[in-house]
């Protein structure tokens, strides 16, 4: 006999739904961010999509129809970040439930030659903007009864990137990992869960130069115990776990989705 009471229906998949909730996804004009927006939309959320390329956001809105709100945003501009969160709260009639800090940039090259302006720009987009958006989302999420922040870090915030030399990227993503830990601990009792995904090597605009280059692809195959790069759909489950009630007891964690790269 079942241990479930007769009047209780077990629905584990229901915890992953986001019906009636409002989410922001940054860096949503292409690649992983575009996929993240589709996934959250697919489980019922109204998704406010942000990026600099307004035409690409509008294409996504036209493709998915209702519950997609495009907002052209330069994340290096603090007023633009405020406008984005205000627009999301407006779209949600006062509520905000999910923030996915996905936007990022990088500079590749030896650290001894990296331009200081480039270093500061990478940190501004990858770390400063992430912190400010978390901060801006806090009050609306508390007012909505709680929320979930999903920061997109990287395995290069956990291990060195060399031979792909990216000092500013590694530093900024390492900052995201520990920022996630600290905000998660600070805000857990206030109903705002903060966690992160650390993708391994996935095809995206940022890594476009690697694919089709035999040496780069061989590097990924050697370094990942699974023997290949990731496919974008392989982040779907982790995203939904962290964004939904299914992950309600996860706080301050960074989950590597990397084919085993950081396990060795």
N, C-alpha and C positions, 0 to 999 in steps of 0.2 A: 504493500500500500504506500501511497505517496505521503510524505511528511508535510506537504503543503496543505493548509486549511482549505476546505471546500470552497470558501468564498474568496480565496486569494488566488489570482492568476499570475504565475511567474512570467515576467516579460523582460528578460535581461537586455534585449536589444533596444527596448524603449528608453533605457537610460542614456543612450547615445543620441537621441533625438534632440533637436533644438527648435522645435515649433514655437512660434511666438517670440523668439529671442532675437536680439539685435547684435550683430558682430561687425567689427572693423577688421579688414585685412589690408595691410600696407604692402607695397611692391606687387600689386595685383595685376599689373598690365601684361605680365608674361611669366613663363616658367612656373616655379613652385607656387608662387603667390596666386597666380591665376587658377591653378589646380586647387589650392586651399579654398579660394572663394567658391569654386564650383562644389566642392565637397560640403562646406557648411550650408550652402544654399540647398544642396540635395537632401539634407536632413531637416530642412524646414526653417532655417534662419533667414531673416532679412540681413543682407550683407552690404555694408558700406565699403566700397572698393576704392583704394587710394593709390595713386602713382602720379608721376609727372606727365605721362603721355595720356592725355584725356581721350584721344581718339581710340586708343586701345581699350580703355575702360568702357567707353560707349559701345564698342563692338561686343564686349562681354555682356553688357546690359541688354543689348538688342538680342543676343543669342539666348539668354536665360529668361528674359521677360521680367515679370514682376519680382519684387523683393531684392532687386539689385540697385544700389544707389551709387553712381560714380561721383567721386570728388577728386578733382585734379589737385595734387598736393606736392609741394616741394618740402621734403622733410628736414631740410637744413634751416627752414624758416620757422621760428617758434610761433609766430602768429598763424601760419598755415596749419601747424599742428593743432593749435587751439580751435581753428575753424573746422578741422576735420572731426574732432570729438564733438563739438557743438552740433555739427550737421548730423552726426550719428544719433545723438540724443534727440534731436528734432525728428529724425526719421522714426525713432522708436517711441515717440510720444512721451519722452522723459526717461526712458530706460536705456541702459547699455549693459550687455551681458557678457560679451566676449571681445577680446582684443588679441589679434594675431600680429605681432611685430615681426614682419617678414622682410621688409625692405633692407637691402644691404648693398655695399659696394666694396671694391678692393683695388689694390695696386700691387702688381707683381714685379719683383726685382730685388737685388741685394739691399739689405738694410743700410749699408754704409753709403748708398747712393740715393736712398729714398728722400724725395723732397719733403720738407717739413710741412708745407701747405697740403700736400697729398695725405700725409699722415693725419693731420688735423681734420681733413675732410672725411676720411674713412671713419675716424672715431666719432665725428659729429653725426654721421648717418647711422652707423651701426650701434653706437652705444648711447650717445647723448640723446638722440631722438627717441630711442627705445625707452630710456628712463623717463623723459618728459611725457611721452604718451601714456606710460603706466601711471604716472602721477596725475595726468589729466583725467584718466579713466576712473581713478579711484572713487571720487565722490559720486559720480553717476552709478557706478556699480554698487556701492554701499546703499544708495537710495533705491536701487532696484531689488534689494534683498540679497545681493551677492553677485559675484561674477568670476570669470576665469580669464586670466591673461596667459597667452602662449607666446613666449619669446622664441624666435628662431635663432639659435646659436650656431654652432658648427663643431665638428670634431676638432677643428683647428683652434678652438678655444680650450681644448683639453690636451692636445698633443701638438708638437711642432709641425709646421707645414713643410719645411725643407725636405726634399729638394724643390718644392714649389714655394719660392721665397716670398712671404707676405707678412712682414713684421706688423704692419698696422692692422691688418685683418686679424691675425692671430691675437694681438693685444686686445682689440675691440671685442672679439668674440669671447675671449677669456673673461673680459669684463662683464659681458652679458651672462655668462654662466654664474658668476658670483653675485651679480646684481639680482638674478633670479632667485638665488638662495636667500639673499638678505630680504628682498621684498616679500618672498613667500613666508618667511618667518615673521616679519613685522605685521603682515596683513591677514594671516590665517584666521585669527579670532574675529576679524572684522568682516569676514565673509568673502574676501577676495583671494582666490587661489592663484598663485604665480608659479608656473613651471616652464620648461623649455624643451624644445626638440633640438638635437644636435645631428643634423644630417651628415652623412659621409659624402662620398663622391656621387653626385647625381648630375645628369645632363641639365644644363640651364644656360641662360645667357651669360652668366658669370664664368662658367666653365667651358664655354663653346669652343675655345681654341684647343681643348684637350681631345675632343672626340674627332676621330679621323686621323689623329697622330699616333702612330703605332707605339712609340716610346711612352707616351702619356697613358695610353690604354693598358700597356703592359705593366706600368707602375701601379695602376689601380688593381689590375688582376692579381698582381703579386701581393699587394698590401692588404687586400680584403680576403679573409679566409673563405668567404663565399665565392670568390673568384671572378667577380664582375662588379660593375657599377650598379647603383640602385636605379629602379624605375620609379617615376613620380608617384604612381599609385601606392607604392610601398611606404609612403608617409601618411596615407589616409587614416589608418587605424590609430596611430599615435596621436595625430591631430585631434581626432574625435574623442579619444580617451581623455585628453587634457582639457578640451574645450567644453565637455559635457558633464552631466552628473555622474557618468560612469567613472570619472576620475576624482570623485569628491574627497577622497582621503589622500590624494597626492599633493604635496606641498613643497615647493622649493627645489624640485627635482629637475635635472637635465637628463633626458633619455637619448642616448646615442642610437641612431638608426643608420648603421654603417657597415652592415655585412660582416661585423666582427673586427673591424679595423682597430678599435680601441681596446679590444679584449686580449691583445697579445703584446 
